[in-house]
Amino acid sequence: MVRETLLDQAATELLAARVAEAARNGDAILLTGMLGAGKSTFARAFLRAASGDLSLDVPSPSYTLVQSYDTARGRVHHFDLWRLDGPAALVELGWDEAREDIVLVEWPDRLGGLRPEGALEITLLPGPGADSRVAELSGWPDRGEAFA
């Protein structure tokens, strides 16, 4: 596991850009943390970096549960599972098909047995300062120390 202190939103966005650069089809990026931990900020920055469009409109999929984007890195499906009542509902959201592309998942604890092996898990925790976070990254050992 790698721990990084993210002093501000810009640091979170830089981490998201690094992850986006390393992402490829079949990958799962799982974002965990309390409400307000920065999961949506990370996801938005990831999608903007992956698309190469820093002004890309990235609405939260809290109510739609999934939003899909065509990016320079491939197709990315952004899942927000906060309101999901269990993994069975993922079938209706096209989970199996989405797994062929890149999936970015907020609240992955709702995945149950569908949690992908080999995923990059990023846990965002409160940091030492008011706007800071600590990111714990585990997974993707084949992509170097930056993520393992």
C-alpha positions as CSV (number, residue, x, y, z in Angstrom):
1,M,0.0,0.0,0.0
2,V,1.1,3.5,-0.8
3,R,0.0,6.5,1.3
4,E,0.1,10.0,-0.2
5,T,-0.8,13.3,1.6
6,L,-2.9,15.5,-0.7
7,L,-2.6,19.0,0.6
8,D,-5.4,20.5,-1.5
9,Q,-7.8,19.8,-4.3
10,A,-5.0,20.4,-6.9
11,A,-3.0,17.5,-5.4
12,T,-6.1,15.3,-5.6
13,E,-6.5,16.3,-9.3
14,L,-2.8,15.5,-10.0
15,L,-3.2,12.0,-8.4
16,A,-6.3,11.4,-10.5
17,A,-4.4,12.4,-13.6
18,R,-1.6,9.9,-12.8
19,V,-4.2,7.2,-12.3
20,A,-6.0,8.1,-15.6
21,E,-2.7,7.9,-17.5
22,A,-2.1,4.4,-16.2
23,A,-5.6,3.1,-16.7
24,R,-6.5,0.7,-19.5
25,N,-9.5,-1.4,-20.7
26,G,-10.6,-3.9,-18.1
27,D,-9.4,-1.8,-15.2
28,A,-11.5,-1.0,-12.1
29,I,-10.7,1.9,-9.9
30,L,-12.6,1.7,-6.6
31,L,-13.0,4.9,-4.5
32,T,-13.7,4.6,-0.8
33,G,-14.1,7.1,2.0
34,M,-16.6,8.9,4.1
35,L,-19.1,11.4,2.6
36,G,-17.2,14.5,1.6
37,A,-13.9,12.6,1.5
38,G,-13.2,13.7,-2.1
39,K,-14.4,10.7,-4.1
40,S,-16.4,12.8,-6.6
41,T,-13.6,15.4,-6.9
42,F,-11.2,12.5,-7.7
43,A,-13.6,11.0,-10.2
44,R,-14.3,14.3,-11.9
45,A,-10.5,15.0,-12.3
46,F,-9.9,11.4,-13.5
47,L,-12.5,11.8,-16.2
48,R,-11.2,15.2,-17.3
49,A,-7.6,13.9,-17.5
50,A,-8.6,10.7,-19.3
51,S,-10.6,12.8,-21.9
52,G,-8.0,15.5,-22.2
53,D,-10.8,18.0,-21.7
54,L,-10.3,20.0,-18.4
55,S,-13.7,21.6,-18.8
56,L,-15.6,18.4,-19.4
57,D,-18.9,18.5,-17.6
58,V,-19.0,15.6,-15.1
59,P,-22.2,15.5,-13.2
60,S,-22.4,13.3,-10.2
61,P,-24.1,10.0,-11.1
62,S,-25.8,9.8,-7.6
63,Y,-29.3,9.6,-9.1
64,T,-28.5,7.9,-12.5
65,L,-26.1,5.5,-10.8
66,V,-23.8,5.4,-13.9
67,Q,-22.5,7.9,-16.5
68,S,-20.4,6.7,-19.4
69,Y,-17.7,8.7,-21.2
70,D,-15.6,8.1,-24.4
71,T,-12.1,9.2,-23.5
72,A,-8.7,9.1,-25.0
73,R,-7.9,6.2,-22.6
74,G,-11.0,4.3,-23.7
75,R,-14.6,4.1,-22.6
76,V,-15.0,4.9,-18.8
77,H,-18.1,4.1,-16.8
78,H,-18.5,6.2,-13.6
79,F,-20.6,4.3,-11.1
80,D,-21.9,5.9,-7.9
81,L,-23.4,3.1,-5.8
82,W,-24.4,5.1,-2.8
83,R,-28.1,4.5,-3.5
84,L,-27.8,0.9,-4.7
85,D,-29.6,-1.6,-2.7
86,G,-27.3,-4.5,-3.5
87,P,-25.1,-6.1,-6.2
88,A,-28.1,-7.6,-8.1
89,A,-29.1,-4.2,-9.3
90,L,-25.7,-3.9,-11.1
91,V,-26.9,-6.3,-13.8
92,E,-29.6,-3.7,-14.9
93,L,-26.9,-1.0,-15.0
94,G,-24.8,-3.0,-17.5
95,W,-22.0,-3.9,-15.1
96,D,-20.8,-7.0,-17.0
97,E,-20.5,-5.1,-20.3
98,A,-18.9,-2.1,-18.5
99,R,-16.2,-4.3,-17.1
100,E,-14.7,-4.7,-20.6
101,D,-13.9,-1.0,-20.4
102,I,-12.6,1.1,-17.5
103,V,-14.9,1.4,-14.4
104,L,-14.6,4.1,-11.8
105,V,-16.7,3.1,-8.8
106,E,-17.7,5.3,-5.8
107,W,-19.0,3.3,-2.8
108,P,-17.6,-0.1,-4.0
109,D,-18.7,-1.8,-0.7
110,R,-22.1,-2.1,-2.5
111,L,-20.5,-4.4,-5.1
112,G,-20.5,-7.5,-2.8
113,G,-19.3,-10.5,-4.8
114,L,-19.0,-8.5,-8.0
115,R,-15.9,-6.6,-6.6
116,P,-13.3,-7.0,-9.3
117,E,-10.0,-8.8,-8.5
118,G,-6.9,-6.8,-9.4
119,A,-8.7,-3.4,-8.9
120,L,-6.9,-0.3,-7.8
121,E,-8.5,0.7,-4.5
122,I,-8.1,4.3,-3.4
123,T,-9.2,5.2,0.1
124,L,-9.5,8.9,0.9
125,L,-9.2,9.9,4.5
126,P,-9.1,13.3,6.3
127,G,-5.6,14.8,6.3
128,P,-3.7,16.9,8.7
129,G,-5.0,20.2,7.4
130,A,-8.5,21.6,6.8
131,D,-8.5,20.9,3.0
132,S,-6.0,18.0,3.0
133,R,-6.6,14.3,2.4
134,V,-4.6,11.2,2.8
135,A,-4.9,8.8,-0.1
136,E,-4.2,5.1,0.5
137,L,-3.6,3.2,-2.8
138,S,-3.4,-0.5,-3.2
139,G,-3.5,-2.7,-6.2
140,W,-2.0,-2.6,-9.7
141,P,1.3,-4.1,-8.6
142,D,2.2,-4.6,-12.3
143,R,2.3,-0.8,-12.8
144,G,5.0,0.1,-10.4
145,E,5.4,1.4,-6.9
146,A,3.1,4.4,-7.5
147,F,0.0,2.3,-7.0
148,A,0.9,-1.0,-5.2
